[in-house]
């Protein structure tokens, strides 16, 4: 859910602003975590990598914005494609980060759903790395679907509002 507005910014402004929003979010999130707990967790900053691959994979597809306007079904297919590609990227990057996070430091309670899934796979005799990657799948896929569709929705709302404002300004100048 932390990437809805990042996805919207990628659609509105492109790759670099999307990266700036995502990286800024992770820095601010880490500072808030530090303020709440009094401890700094370097692994929380590493999740910036997930955000970066999500932004990049979203941008690769979203930069073809004109094709989104062909039809509703084409738009839906593109959004599903973005969700699948960005989910695939975040599953692997997040799983690898979780692997090192679990191996070298306990994962905070805020990561509990993924931690519970990971422990379930470990109890089924999967390796820790495989467990960390597999545990990411249900959370990441659901998150990417919601964030991609919501981010696109925010983008469309802002785009519509901008067009209404331009139309009003155009009417005033005539």
N, C-alpha and C positions, 0 to 999 in steps of 0.2 A: 504494500500500500504506500510505501515511501517513494514510489516513482510515478505516481499519477501526473503530477504537475511537471515532472521531468519529461515524461512522454509528450505532454501538451507543448512544452517548450521546444522539443525536438521537431514536432510538426509545424509549429509557428515560426521558429527562428533557425533551426538547423542544428548541426553537430556541435559546434563550439559552445553556443549558449546552453545546450542540453548538458554537455559535460560540465560546464561551470555550475549549473544548478545542482547536478548530482554530487559533485565533489564538495560544494558548499554545504549541502545537506549533511553529508557524512562528517564533515568537520564540526558543524553545529551540533549534530546528534552526539558526537563524542564528547563535546564540551558540556552538554546537558547531562550526559551520563556521569561525567566527572563531578559536576555540581551536585548531583543527587547522591552519588555513592562515595565520593571522595577518592575514587581510584580511577586510573586511566588504563584502559584495556586496548593495547595495540591491535588486537585482532578485530576490534570493532572498526578501526580505520581500514583494515584490509578488505572489509566488505565494500569499500569504494571500488575495488576491482570488479565486483559483481555489477555495480551501477554503471561503470564504464562500459563493460561488455553489453549491458542492456541498452545503453544509449547508442552505442555504435551499431549494434544489430538492428535496433529500431530505425536509426537514421538510414541504414543501407536500403531499407524497403520504403520508408516514409518519404524519402526525397523524391519519389515518383508521384507527388501529390495529384497531378493531373489525372492519373489513372484511377485514383480513388473516386473521381467524379463520373466515371463511366456509368456505373449503376450501383444500387445498394448491395447487390450480391457480390460484385467485384470488391467493393469496399469491405464487406464482411470477410471475404476470402483473404484480402490483404491484411486485415487486422488479426485474423487467426494465424496467418503466416508469421506476422511479427511476434505474436504471443508464443508460437511454437519455437521460433528461432531464438528469441531472447530467453525463453525458458530453458532451452537446451544449453545455452551459454551460461546462464546463472546456476543451473543444476551442477555443472562441472566445476565452475569457479567457486561457488558457494560450498560444494562438497569438499573440495580440496582445502579451502580455508577452515571449514569445520573440522576436518581431520587434524590439522595442526593445532587448532584451538582446543580440541578435546585432548589431544596427545600432550600438550604442554601447559594447558591451563583449563580449568573448569569453565564450561559455557555458562553464562549468566542465565538466570531464570527467565528473562525475557525471550530467550531462544528455546524455551522448554518444549514446544511442540516438535521441533526438529530434533531436539535431543532425545525425546521419547521415541520417535521413529528410529533414530540411529541405534538406540539401545535395543530396540526390538530386533533389528537386523543382526546386531552383534550377538544377541541371544540365540539367533538361528544359525550361528557359526559362519557368518559372512565376515570378511576382513573389515577392520575399522574403516579403511579408505572406501571400500565398496559400500559399507553401511552408511557412511556420511553422504556419499553421492546418491544412493537410492533414497535416503530419507528426504533429500531435497525435492524429489519429483512431485509429490502431491502438493506440497506447500508452494513451490515455485510455479508450477503450472497454473494453479488457481490464482495465485497472485499476479502472474503475467497476463492472464486473460482479463482479470478485473482492471488492472492498471492500464493495459493497452486500450481497452474499450473506453474506460473512463477518461484517460488522457486524450484520446481522440475526441470524445464528447466535449471536454473542456475546450479543446482547440476549436471545434466547430462553433461552440457558443461564443467564444471570443471573436472568431472570424465573422460570425453573423452580426455581433454587436458593432464591430468595426465597420462593416458594410452599411449598417443602419446609420451610424454617425457620419460616414462619408456622404451618404445619400442626403441626409439633412443639411449638411454643409453645402452640398452642391445645389440643393433647392434654395437655400438662403442667398447664395451668390447670383442666382438667376434673377 
